Amino acid sequence: MRRIPALLLTAALVLTAGCSGGGDDGDEKTDTARSAAPFAFPTVSENKPGVEPKIVSSTEPPDTTQVKVLHEGKGRAVGKDDLLVINLKGQVWDKDGIDLPPFVNSFRTGESLIRPMGSVMPAWDKGLPGVKVGSRVLLLAPPADGFGDQGNTVASIQPTDTLMFVIDVIDSVAPRTGANGKPVKVSVDPKLPTVTTGKDPKITVPDGVDPPTELIEQLLQQGTGAAIKKGQTIISEYIGVIWRDGKVFDSSWSAGRHPFPARIATSDPQTGQDGVIPGWERALVGEKVGSRILLVIPPKLGYGKAGNAGAGILATDTLVFVIDILGVYEKATRQ
């Protein structure tokens, strides 16, 4: 189902290359790895999540990854395989206390970032598991746990640079998280696909039945969370089947996959704005977090005359989806 995103080069490239390789007292809590050399945590001007912080270092950097909880949230703990929704500011460590320009700063862009654990740098994988949703943390990444020997030329980060991040954990979604809404009693219609219950749904298309020519939406579980608005970003689990042959063409439930973030608006090739097929946009606006929905989408609201050769979808194919809505965010970009 997914469209190929037009990545924002700033945050996307800055936060991609890494896989290869003290603030105000307030309610802050320290949780650090041992460092062979003594050091002092940088000062952070704001412990409150949502407010852009100023980060100033003034000593030699640590030689191991360090984490300091500046504000502890009350949500679930981040897991090592989770999909994160975050705000962050990142700067290079300067031992002379110079306030260097940030190489990434979502507080300025106004768009939160969505990234899977294991896709940024080792320091994140070491420092973020266990941090609670709603927290603000200061994370320090030495070169070996940052961008490694190659640095990051896009962000002008040298191989010897230690990095400082202030990260607000807005949400953290584990793989294979199903909808938690209340099951809805559905009248059996022999002309529509059936869906098995359970976390990992399976779709069965009726034999010998022509697909409907209009969009069909059937609520299977009723969530109680926020309602989706057009233009917002959702995180979902989904499975997609082609009516013609009943075969699965895509599924976020597959092993090794993360829940799927998507902007609920039609893709715009002229602007490069990523989005979803028209059937998703039309059906999901107004649905609530926690819901599971069956969609039957005719070709004109799917991939249209172009089809999708990579997924084996013809221009005449009707598509069937089961979608679990796990979260909705006002402004968030999948990176």
Secondary structure, 3 states (H helix, E strand, C coil): CCCCCCCCHHHHHHCCHHHCCCCCCCCCEEEECCCCCCCCCCEECCCCCCCCCCEECCCCCCCCCEEEEEECCCCCECCCCCEEEEEEEEEECCCCCCCCCCCEEHHHHCCEEEEECCCCCHHHHHHCCCCECCCEEEEEECHHHCCHHHCECCCCECCCCCEEEEEEEEEEECCCCCCCCEECCCCCCCCCCEECCCCCCCEECCCCCCCCCCCEEEEEEECCCCECCCCCEEEEEEEEEECCCCCEEEECCCCCCCCEEEECCECECCCCECCECHHHHHHHCCCECCCEEEEEECHHHCCHHHCEHHHCECCCCCEEEEEEEEEEECCEEEC
